[in-house]
Amino acid sequence: MQESCSLGKLRCLAVRLILVGLLTLILWLGNKQVSPLVSTYLDQSTQPVGTLSNLMRMASTSLYIMILLIAQSHLWASKLLSKARQTSSCAGNFKKTSSQVHPDQLTQGWITGLLLASGFVASLIVYGNPRGMYPTHFFSPRWLLVRPIKIEAYTALEKSPDVVVLGSSRAFTIAPSYIYETLGYTAFNASVEGMLPYELPVFFRFLTDQRDNNLPKVLLIEAPPYLADEISTQRIPSSLLPYLPVTETLHFVYDRYTGLFDLEHLAESIFSILRTAEANVDWTFQEDGKGILPPTTQAGLNQSLEQAIANGPPHCQFPTFRTQSHYQELARLAAKHQISLVFVLTPYHPHYYAAHMEVGSPFDICKTRAMEWLANFAGQYTNIWVLDFSLLERIQGIENEQGFYDHQHITEANANLLINAAADTLRQAYQAALDLRNR
Amino acid sequence: MKIASQAFLLIFLPIGLVTYWLILRQARHRLIFLFVLSMLFYGLAAGGYLLLLISLSVTTYWVAHKKWFGAGILLNLAALGIFKIGDFNLEHFDWLLDALNLSVETSLLRLSLPLGISFYVFRHIGYLLDVRSNRYPPSDQLLLFLTYAAYFPAVSAGPLSDYRQIADQLSNIPKTPNTEIIQNGLLHLSTGLAKKILVANTLQHALEAGLYGDSLSKTGLIWAWLSLLVFAFQLYFDFSGYTDMAIGISLLFGVVLPPNFDNPYQATNLTQFWQRWHISLSSWFRLYIYLPISRGLLRRFGAQHKALLETLANLATMILIGAWHGLSWPYLLWGGYHGLLLSLRPLLNWRILSISSPRRLAQALTFLAILVGWAIFLSPDLPFANHLFTNLAGLHGLGAITEILQVYDKFTLATLVIAATCSASGIVEAKNIPVVKRPWYFALWGTIALLCILQLAESVEFIYVLF
């Protein structure tokens, strides 16, 4: 009896060792064989990150089913085992039965599973860092991250420029050198991709913090008031943290924390690691902040226009209380630092404009209300102007591929024409800032 | 904030649990903390409507002491009515307005429905009726009552619970957590997340394209029945997933909430279905609506018309349940449909729906009857309902498989099969899943919970929160 019990225990041990060995072999083989296959599969996929995240969803569902099957099998096995125990002489030698597992160990097991899985996922995300949200730089970010580039370039300037361009990628091609040639004002282009209304006062504080006695005179701001009232700090670099108000700082911390628990983010990270992906961007930037994109062809422009028209008009909403408060804060800071603000809408391509923005269209009605609000707002101050160049003819601009990259991004040629059209206003704004400082 | 959100699961809940069990030691402090958590949760989720919740709850507490039960019930119903009707569009009654030659603004107040109002109003009314019938005395602790009314795991969409059940537990919060209850809570939370995120969300995304997106252009028997099945399991997994999460979260704080689902699609007749689907709501309606109506009718008209009177009581109750979901024709018709079918058994002694039939056949027929009801329930308007029913009847042919596979891909179909199999086996309810008392098993559930949390960013709102 004793001997058969020992053999039984040895058998158990042997089975467990074999299982562990098999698992290790599978993982090793998997890594050697499956990773190249996955890489090839991703190469052939038109949306590799989406494919990866779908695969992970399927894997999650499979794990759920597996757990249910394990539970059900265990129930059946337990019933068989309890029958076997009743007849077995080894009953007393069975070590850890389920009743002997301390209840706390089960809770600890759950927490351990959660923490181990979280740690693994978070490590992958931080290691891949596809969105540049964390201080690791093993791989190029998959997003266009212009803020750190512009912040570094601006900080490196010896002297504050007279004019600073703020706004979104629609203002990337406004050339500081052309502003200097035309108006004699030094300039810097601090526009960043997807700038949101809440970032205006943040960037303002950053700009004015650089050189106390020598501030810019004019901010040329491409930031339509009808933008979405979002606060997303995913693209905000840590160098801007000191300039964020408390609520946005909390958002910053929240975004980075929850960013570690995002399936899409994980998929992007794995993709970056597997493919050593290059940044998904074409823009490069000069020292003065001007953005350069490889020129497009007329066919490329037409294709882009077709796609944009099919996607519908841009989002438009009347400025919410929160958006209005950002503009008010900006005006307060401008008054305090004696800086003039010139808000400008850059042109949309005429075909896109005709498709979605003509007078009477829903977008036009919304935009008109928003711009009326902005005009009323500006009218309360002597140092704020508004220029609406959303119609190309207002800058006598170029319609073909010489003037546009797509439905809303203008080339340097059109950006120069915009500066020509805004020249008088910029001079007035510059003078107004000087007058404020000379009082 | 929602309970299926990263903000809740990654910040609110861990901080709440650590504070509750590790920092606060006294039962009274823990009760106050639960109250604060509930207020904070509701405030973050519903904003200014927190004042409505507090004022209604305080008023209910006060009128119970004054024995002004009628006034309290009317006030709560008025609050519910204003928001339900405020969201109601009089276009549904165009035909009546035309007949009466009336020209009325067809959209009324257009108020957004405060989060959980349907549920906390019912809690208040249930409390008032219980105190009135001397089931228990009125609460003498305002804090206890407010915590019960606004209890955050259940405030959004239930389950509804008896005041005494919850108050007893809140008054006797143990010093140390009961390990079995905590384990149960973790399993419920993990199961609920899996059902909601892995199954219900997948089916919901498929429905957006397959059923609601440009639906009038889709035809075919296969499309119609497939869409109906997807809807039926999406609704079940969504709501039961939410309930499991709510129960699990509550268990983590040591409070046991009543179950809300018990394998409803395994019911052998519709009476059993309503004993297994949204149990807390159907129990509430049975106790406070159906029984008083049927008793009143019997007293008034006598027992000789018992079957007819019970039919009327059934119809009235079920139509009210339909109206509770929304004041629109599909919900009212759905309620009436169930009321009629529930009444058919005693009225016609229809054996085919009785328990004496072979169990699987009875389950299949009951499931079919439920599906037809869902077809009414899910129709946003009559043209859609007409289109769906004509396709269910096969009047537009079978439909092209390739087109169907474009909207319901293989992953969706696999998820549907999983959902159906789990429902058929009974393993879908958290309380029915066999527990393997091994740490590695619980670790797997912890991993599943994390995998679900990763997918929360794209999660769809729980459907019953919208009611």
Boltz contact constraints between the chains, C-beta under 6 A:
constraints:
  - contact:
      token1: [A, 60]
      token2: [B, 198]
      max_distance: 6.0
  - contact:
      token1: [A, 60]
      token2: [B, 451]
      max_distance: 6.0
  - contact:
      token1: [A, 61]
      token2: [B, 198]
      max_distance: 6.0
  - contact:
      token1: [A, 64]
      token2: [B, 194]
      max_distance: 6.0
  - contact:
      token1: [A, 64]
      token2: [B, 198]
      max_distance: 6.0
  - contact:
      token1: [A, 64]
      token2: [B, 448]
      max_distance: 6.0
  - contact:
      token1: [A, 67]
      token2: [B, 444]
      max_distance: 6.0
  - contact:
      token1: [A, 68]
      token2: [B, 427]
      max_distance: 6.0
  - contact:
      token1: [A, 71]
      token2: [B, 433]
      max_distance: 6.0
  - contact:
      token1: [A, 71]
      token2: [B, 434]
      max_distance: 6.0
  - contact:
      token1: [A, 71]
      token2: [B, 436]
      max_distance: 6.0
  - contact:
      token1: [A, 74]
      token2: [B, 436]
      max_distance: 6.0
  - contact:
      token1: [A, 75]
      token2: [B, 434]
      max_distance: 6.0
  - contact:
      token1: [A, 98]
      token2: [B, 437]
      max_distance: 6.0
  - contact:
      token1: [A, 101]
      token2: [B, 437]
      max_distance: 6.0
  - contact:
      token1: [A, 103]
      token2: [B, 179]
      max_distance: 6.0
  - contact:
      token1: [A, 104]
      token2: [B, 179]
      max_distance: 6.0
  - contact:
      token1: [A, 105]
      token2: [B, 439]
      max_distance: 6.0
  - contact:
      token1: [A, 106]
      token2: [B, 183]
      max_distance: 6.0
  - contact:
      token1: [A, 106]
      token2: [B, 439]
      max_distance: 6.0
  - contact:
      token1: [A, 106]
      token2: [B, 442]
      max_distance: 6.0
  - contact:
      token1: [A, 107]
      token2: [B, 182]
      max_distance: 6.0
  - contact:
      token1: [A, 107]
      token2: [B, 183]
      max_distance: 6.0
  - contact:
      token1: [A, 109]
      token2: [B, 439]
      max_distance: 6.0
  - contact:
      token1: [A, 109]
      token2: [B, 442]
      max_distance: 6.0
  - contact:
      token1: [A, 109]
      token2: [B, 443]
      max_distance: 6.0
  - contact:
      token1: [A, 110]
      token2: [B, 186]
      max_distance: 6.0
  - contact:
      token1: [A, 110]
      token2: [B, 442]
      max_distance: 6.0
  - contact:
      token1: [A, 110]
      token2: [B, 445]
      max_distance: 6.0
  - contact:
      token1: [A, 110]
      token2: [B, 446]
      max_distance: 6.0
  - contact:
      token1: [A, 112]
      token2: [B, 443]
      max_distance: 6.0
  - contact:
      token1: [A, 113]
      token2: [B, 443]
      max_distance: 6.0
  - contact:
      token1: [A, 113]
      token2: [B, 446]
      max_distance: 6.0
  - contact:
      token1: [A, 113]
      token2: [B, 447]
      max_distance: 6.0
  - contact:
      token1: [A, 114]
      token2: [B, 446]
      max_distance: 6.0
  - contact:
      token1: [A, 114]
      token2: [B, 449]
      max_distance: 6.0
  - contact:
      token1: [A, 114]
      token2: [B, 450]
      max_distance: 6.0
  - contact:
      token1: [A, 117]
      token2: [B, 447]
      max_distance: 6.0
  - contact:
      token1: [A, 117]
      token2: [B, 450]
      max_distance: 6.0
  - contact:
      token1: [A, 118]
      token2: [B, 450]
      max_distance: 6.0
  - contact:
      token1: [A, 258]
      token2: [B, 6]
      max_distance: 6.0
  - contact:
      token1: [A, 261]
      token2: [B, 453]
      max_distance: 6.0
  - contact:
      token1: [A, 261]
      token2: [B, 454]
      max_distance: 6.0
  - contact:
      token1: [A, 262]
      token2: [B, 457]
      max_distance: 6.0
  - contact:
      token1: [A, 263]
      token2: [B, 454]
      max_distance: 6.0
  - contact:
      token1: [A, 263]
      token2: [B, 455]
      max_distance: 6.0
